[in-house]
Amino acid sequence: MDLRPMILQTCTGRLLSEYQLNLLRKNNICSLIDFYDADEKKLHELWAINIQSVRELKKELSLLPKGSVDEGTPDFNYDTGIEELDKLLDSVEQPFKPGRVWELCGQPGVGKTQLLYTLALNFVWKHSQAVLFIDTKREFSCKRIQDMLRAREVDEEASERAMKGIRVVQAATGADINDLLKSFDHQLTAETHASMQTKLVLIDSLAACFAFYRGRRMRDVRKSVLTELACKIRKLALRGVAFVIGNVSFFENNKDSCGDDGEQNGDDEEVTRQQLEPMLGSYWSSVATLRLSVELPEEEDFTLQDDGLRFIYVISNTYGPDGEHCLLRITDAGVV
Amino acid sequence: MGSHQLHFAVFGSCGFEADTLVEISGPGNSGKSLVLQQLVAHCLVPYKFGGRQWSVLLINLSHKINRESLAKSIRMELKAYSVGEVIAAKCPTEEQLAEIAGECMSRVRFLNCFANDDVSTSLIDARYAIINDPGIQLVAMDTLSEFYWLDEPKIAKRMSMYRHYRLLQARLEKLCKDAIVCGMYTVESAFLENRFGENLPEAGIKYHVRMQKIQNQILLNGLPLSFSNGIHLDTNTSKEITEALLTQPS
C-alpha cells in the first residue's frame, strides 16, 4: 500500500495539507519503512509541525490494518468434484477451500495435467467462479476440455460458459509467473470484476520454468525467483485464492543427495515409491501445505495398455496426517 | 496433557519468564512452525485451562501458521486440559470450547510479511502495538530464514546466511528487551552455521529447541514427538529406539 493513502487514513494525517504530503516524495520518503526510518526532527522541520504530532502519526500508522494483515480467508469448503479425492482430503484434514496452496507432483506423462484440467472444469462448473490456468509448457488443450464437456453430455450453452470460465495465460519463465501474479494482486486491490471472480489458480507445470537453471549463479537466481513466487502465492492465498501447482518428480536412489535440479540419478528398478522426489529443492518443498503425488499402480506394466488408473498419495501435509492415498481413473469425461 | 509435556520439555517445570528468547531450529519440514504454533497456543489459553492468557504478536513470514491452524491448536490445548477434569460435568462442551478459542484468537495479531521491507515495518509496528496494548507478552516470528534468497537480483553482494540470521535475531531481541516481552522464533538449522568465522555479538537465547528428523521420526531436543491430535511427546517410542536413532549416522 502506498504511503500517502495510509497517512490519509489517520486522524493526524488528515490534518496535513497537500503541500506537506508532496514534500515526502520530494525528500525520497515513499514507503512506510522510509517514513518510519525518517528522523523525527527532520519531519518536524519539514512539515513545520511539532514532534509530538509526528510521533502520533507514526503510532497511528503502525496500528492501521495494512494490506498484509490477515484479511480473514473465507471459511467455506469447495469440493474438487472428484468424490474419492474429496474423501481423501477430508481424511487428511485438508478439504479444498479458499486459500489452499497445494502441489501436484508426478513423473512426466503420469496424468498431472489431466487432473489439473479436471479440477479447473469442475471448479467453474460447480462454483460459477473463474479459474486462472497458467500454462508454462504452451500445451493447453482446448480440445481436451471440449472432449470432457462432450463426454459429460452438457448442452452447448453450458459448455460455452464453462469454457469461458477457464482463463488460460501462458508464462514461459518464473519471472513471467511472478509478474502475472503481481498483476492479479493489483487487480484484486482495484476490485476488477474479472479478477474478483477468479478464485482458483492452476499452474502447469512450475518445474518447466526452471529446467534450465544450472550452475551456481543460476541456482541462486532460481532460489530468488522461487522465494518471490512463494511470497506472491501466499499473499494471494490470504485473499482467498486457492492454488494447485504442478511439479515434476523423479526417482532418486539416495534421498540425502537428491539434486536440487531434480536430475534423475541411479537405477529406477532399484527404488521404491517412497523415493520419488519432486523437483525444485528443499525450500519449495515447504511452500505447499499439501503435496500430492500422482503415480501409476505399482503392479502395472507401463508397456501395456493404460487403463487410466492412478494412485494419489499424500506425501506431505503441514496440518494433518500424510501417507493416505486414493485411486482415481482418467476417463473421457476427466478424472473421476 | 500431552501439550503440557511439550511445554515442560522445552521450558522445564517452571515455564519461561518474561524477557526470554526462545530459538526453535531444525532442518526443513522438521516441525518447527508447528511446535511454535503449539507453544503460542499454550500461551494464549486462559489460566484456568493451564495457559498464560497472553496477547501475542505473530510476525508471519512463512505463512504456515494461519488463523485456521492456530485456532485448531488452541482447541487442542483446551481439550487436552479438559480431559484431566475429574468431574465430567465440568468439562466444557464443544460450543463452549469454540467460544473460548475464539476469545483466544482475538488476542492474536498477525503481522503478515511478503517482503524484507514488510519485516522491518512489522518489527516497528510490533513496538507500537506493545506500547498500545500492555497485554502483549509474546512476539513470535516464523521464520527468520524465509526471505534470505529474496531480492537476489538487487543485491550486489549477498551476506552470509549466518549474518542474515543474526541481524534479524538481534532486531527481534532488541524489541523484546526494550518492551520487556518474550520472543520466540524459528530458523532453519543451516543458518546457524558460522562458516566464515564471522565475529558478531552474542545473543541472549535462553531456550534452544533443536528439531531433528531421523527416519521419519521427529525429535525435539532428542525426545520423540507425535503430531497426531496436536503435538506431544511420543510415549510410544521407547527410549532405546530413540537412542538408536540418535546414534545412527545421519
Interface residues (C-beta under 8 A of the other chain):
Chain A: S31 L32 I33 Y36 K58 K59 S62 L63 K66 S68 V69 D70 G72 T73 D75 G99 D220 V221 K223 S224 L226 T227 E228 C231 K232 R234 K235 A237 L238 S282 Y283 S285 S286 T289 S316 T318 Y319 P321
Chain B: G28 N29 S33 L34 S62 H63 K64 N66 R67 E68 S69 K72 F110 L111 N112 C113 F114 A115 D117 D118 S120 T121 I124 D125 R127 Y128 A129 I131 N132 E146 F147 Y148 W149 L150 D151 E152 P153 R158 S228
